Amino acid sequence: MITKFYTKMISQLVHLKSKKGQTLVEYGLILALVAIVVIAVLTALGGKLTNIFNSVSTTLGS
């Protein structure tokens, strides 16, 4: 009786622990995807952003 209870509790803890690990991996993948998208957008718009900041800087300096 106690052995069955102990085995069931251990299996539940292992199952719970594995879910936490999966969630952490999923958050890591989402973070990596967001970082890739941000880098791609900044690379694509980098020249335009530089021109805009230079224009604002020149206007404020005048």
C-alpha positions in Angstrom: 0.0 0.0 0.0 2.7 2.5 1.0 4.9 1.3 -1.8 2.1 2.0 -4.4 1.5 5.5 -2.9 5.2 6.3 -2.9 5.6 5.1 -6.5 2.6 7.1 -7.6 3.9 10.3 -5.9 7.3 9.9 -7.4 5.8 9.5 -10.9 3.7 12.6 -10.4 6.7 14.6 -9.3 8.7 13.4 -12.3 5.8 14.4 -14.6 5.6 17.8 -13.0 9.3 18.4 -13.3 9.3 17.5 -17.0 6.6 20.0 -17.7 8.6 22.8 -16.1 11.5 21.9 -18.3 9.4 21.9 -21.4 8.0 25.4 -20.5 11.5 26.8 -20.0 12.5 25.4 -23.4 9.4 26.9 -25.1 10.2 30.3 -23.6 13.7 30.0 -24.7 12.6 29.2 -28.3 10.2 32.2 -28.3 12.9 34.5 -27.0 15.3 33.3 -29.7 12.7 33.8 -32.4 11.9 37.3 -31.2 15.6 38.1 -31.2 16.0 36.9 -34.8 13.1 39.0 -36.0 14.4 42.1 -34.2 17.9 41.6 -35.7 16.4 41.1 -39.2 14.2 44.2 -39.0 17.1 46.3 -37.7 19.4 45.1 -40.4 16.8 45.8 -43.1 15.9 49.2 -41.8 19.4 50.2 -40.4 20.3 52.7 -43.2 16.9 54.4 -43.0 17.1 54.7 -39.2 20.6 56.2 -39.4 19.4 58.8 -41.9 16.4 59.7 -39.6 18.6 60.0 -36.5 21.1 62.1 -38.4 18.3 64.4 -39.7 16.9 64.8 -36.2 20.4 65.5 -34.8 21.1 68.1 -37.4 17.7 69.8 -36.8 18.2 69.9 -33.1 21.8 71.2 -33.5 20.7 74.1 -35.7 
